[in-house]
Amino acid sequence: MSNTILEIKNLKAAVEGVEILRGVNLEIKAGEVHAIMGRNGSGKSTLSKVITGHPDYEVTEGEIIYLGENLLEKAPEERALAGIFLAFQYPIEIPGVSNLDFLRVAYNNRRKHLGLEELDAFDFEDLVMEKLQLVKMDASFLERSVNEGFSGGEKKRNEILQMALLEPTLAILDEIDSGLDIDALKIVAEGVNQLRKPDNAFLLITHYQRLLNYIVPDVVHVMSRGRIVMSGDKNLALELEAKGYDFLDEEEKLTVV
Amino acid sequence: MIILDRENRDAITDRETYIGGLLQQAENQPLWWQGNLRQLVAETRRRGGKRVAALHLPTKKDEEWRFTDLTELYQNNWHYATPSQLNPEALAEFILPPTNHSRLVLVNGYYQPQLSDVSAVTTDVAYLGNLGGLGEEEINKIASYLAKEESEDGDIFAALNSAGLVDALVVWVKANHTVSLPLHLLHITVTDTSPRWSQPRILVVVEENSVCELIEYYGVINSPGCSYIPTGKCYYFNNAVTEVYLKDNARINHSRIQMESGDSFHIAKTAIYQFSHSHYTLNEISLGGKLYRHNLKVYQKGEQTETFLYGLTLLQGKQLGDTHSEVNLNHPHGLVNQLHKYIIDDAATGVFNGKIRVPKTAQLTNASQLNRNLLLSPRGKINTKPELQITADNVKCTHGATVSQLEAEEVFYLRSRGLSEEMSRHLLIDAFAAEVLDKIPLDSLRQRLRQCFTCRT
């Protein structure tokens, strides 16, 4: 049995007829943290949406194998129940649904899928209180509607809280650092680090090297124009930070010439 | 052209014959009472009959009925409902704790003392019963509340209800009292083997400085075997009128729950009269009816009255649900806060028309009105018309309407957390409904309605 969690081969995907991913290859093994960097519009977020099955994105070629199975045949909820989690760049506000109810429904749904007994309201509250510590959130967040009126940092922490409850095998964090001040960034990073295990993996999507000081990646990839054009260790991120993304244009020109 | 005219004329003649038939049935109802009460009822009926005769049955050509086509109602040959016996066990599904001993029951428009139980509310706090249980002095008092002219103004259906008045449910809360339990006013239609119409009638008077909570509930028990329509379900028509009076500084929280069968017609008038410093809240929840129309009129009759109108309508299949509300302010420092939400699925149609009148005499009014609509299907439809009529110059008034569908990004967010598409949709629909459902003070009712919204969408 291989310890590969995710394998993406020559993945091409389009949204509204415009090709965004133009042949992505990526392999993530258990216990690894990967970071994908790149400019706006390079296809980073699209990749996360395609992995989680957003209906607006059409896969035109290639495949995604998750734990040995063809992921592209599965509905978004099946992917989630199989252990894939996406922390959204812009978490959605859902007025009228209490955060606690939402968390319980999602958590119990996952338990049911795993053949475990659902937790009752009291036991769940105990569990969620414990997880709240991880992201240093106040219990009053539970009573509020999902993400409604949350600050940017609170929304991101709420994503990590959900991740902590759902214990995914593959967690994709889409610009989890955007809009966070340094204290919130540390809290979020600390939360993620505590959830790292030998049998799970993380895919971080970010513009900035800063996040990677706190969540140290095993592999750093650079995405440009719908492809992963470069991969390396954590030092690649430092290099990028120093010289920016402009060299990608130079390379593009060179290949064109 | 001549042919068209004749068709037109024939249609008008047909409708005149039709309303004539209904009016005759109404007027043929027995007069049950003696003495002053007999006189009061007879006089009310006479006035109602006169108003019916002066009005015409509305069609889509009438501005107030532009979007609500009653043709199907007029196609039925309705027979006036008769008193029907019902076993107490049959009530089980309608019981709402803790109102077990503060419940008044009507079946097919008729008061059912053996099914009612008001033992938890003492007579020095309130009179709860029918017209027949009132004393002489109370009958004299009631004359100035029952079938007020404004309740029937231009409303042929409300007038028709009065024209056939046999009895009425009466809630009369005496001054300076708080009724400790919610009062459950339960109307049950027991369907019959032929299409029946009923005319439920409710009168509520809450005297000075008193407080009460009302649950007005319209439900149905389908009797098996209606052979006259292919689906086996029974048509019926409820033409209800409820008049509510809040004397100075009185306070009412009124939940109006309409859960008629999907094969029924429900036309209702609710007229609210508010005197100074009174505080009225309506939580109107409507799920039933093949066609329903609620004419809601509020009259602020004193300074500093506060009116809160919350509504939630869920429509499916080919249902048509119509709420026409009108709030008439007439004094300084009035407050109106209205929120009505529609959830429209399949090929259903919603109609909302909300008028707020702010004349010169109503300076310093604070009025807000919002109609929000969630369309779940491309065939669903909403006709909405928020309407402020302001002639006062020192007021704060807002109004608006929104139409939306379930946001794809919200559904995806929930699915990405492992919820099925169906669960995700339900959760979002429930969230839309919750804003109004959560206003209902009675836990048992709120829980029941929450389930209804989840299971029906």
Interface residues (C-beta under 8 A of the other chain):
Chain A: T52 G53 H54 P55 D56 A75 P76 E77 R79 A80 L81 F85 L86 F88 P91 I92 I94 P95 G96 V97 F102 V105 A106 N109 R110 H113 S145 Q162 L166
Chain B: E407 A408 E409 E410 F412 Y413 L414 R415 S416 R417 G418 L419 S420 E421 M423 S424 L427 L428 D430 A431 F432 A433 A434 E435
